[in-house]
Amino acid sequence: MDNVLSAETWLFGEVGQAFYHQDDQYFKVSVRDETPTPCRAQEMNVLYDACMDAPIYLPYVLPPEQLSEKLWEWYEKYSALEFFLDGLDATLDEELRINCIRDVEETFEENEEAYQFVRQRFLSRPLPNEADIKNAIKYAETRKVKQLYQKAEEKEKHLVTLNQGIENLSQRIKQLQCLQKISPQRGRVSTKPAMLTEQYIRKLRQRIEQLQQTRLAVLTNKTKSADKCSRQVKINIVDKGK
């Protein structure tokens, strides 16, 4: 690139300001004043703390015209995002919210990159609880803005269902953890009924065997007693016969 100088540039699109470092000197420009003005690095550090996003970094310095164009490009993206979010703000007057949405609709029709930027940023994060999505959909007229609001509403419904599923799963995990505390060996919990059944059958069989042995012993004793009585009767009969 013949028209690009070797230096560094930082674009703060949120506030419409840019800084660049060249020849051991810092300069700043803005969307309100495109004339490069010498400054200190501390002024740029203040914007690092004030802005939500980190600046766009370029490892070079563009010519003044291209730098201003690049700065306006990013400033327009962030402005569209701000106006788009203002359309959800229920604390603002209805007329102001409608005007913000109209401004966004015009920007989206003229600047596809601004639309894609707002779309990606907006749909990548959950809506705040105070967002008035229903009225925002009602105020929107163009397809792009209305559909973007509608997609956010649908996403929130899916998130509610997903959160309910996660909550149910968490409760189930807690129940399983309680069972594991009661029985450290997981298998003991699942096989306990079967083990009890086997133990019961084993004991029942042992009891039956004991009863059979007792019955056999009783029968044996009765047989012995009967034989003894029978022999004694025979002896008595023989004695009487003599």
C-alpha positions, 0 to 999 in steps of 0.5 A: 500500500503506497499511501499507508504509513508505518505507525499505529491507529486506534479507532474508538467507534463508540465515541467517534474518536481515533488516535494514531501514533506517528514519529513519536507523537500521538494525534487524535481526530473525531467525527466532529473535528477531522483535523489531527490534533497532537495529544498525550497517550493518557487521553487515549487511556481514558477512553479505554476505561470509558468505552465498553468495547476495545478499540479497533487496532490498525498496525498502520496510519491511514491518510487523513481522508481514509482515516476519517472515512474509517472512523465514520464507518465504525461510528455509524455502526455503534450509533445504529446499535445505540438507537436500535437498543433505545427502541427497546427502552420503555423509560423513553417517550414513545415518540423518541423510541419511534424516532430512534427506530426510524433512524435505524431503519434508514441506516439499515437500508443504506448500510448493510455492514451496519445491519450485520454489525447490529444483528450479530451484537444484538442476537449474541446476548440475552435481552435485559429483563426491562426490555420492551420487545413487544412495543419495539416490534409494533413501532418497527415498520421495515422488514429488517428491524421488525424481524430482528426484534422478532428473532430476539423475542423467539430466542428468549422463549427458547432460552426460557425453555432451555433454562427450565430443562437445565433446572430440571436436570440440576434437580435430578443431579442433586437427587443422584448425589444424595443417593450416592451419599447414602450408598457410596457404591452406585451399584448397591443402590440399583441392585438392592431390591434384587439382593434382598430377594435373593437373600429372602429366597436363600433364607426361605430355602434354609428354613424349608430344609430345616423343616424337612430335617425336623419332619424327617427326624420326627418320622424316624423317631416315630418309626423307632418307637413303633418298632419298639412297641411292636417288638414288645407286643410280640414278646408279650404274646409269646410269653402269654403263649407259654 
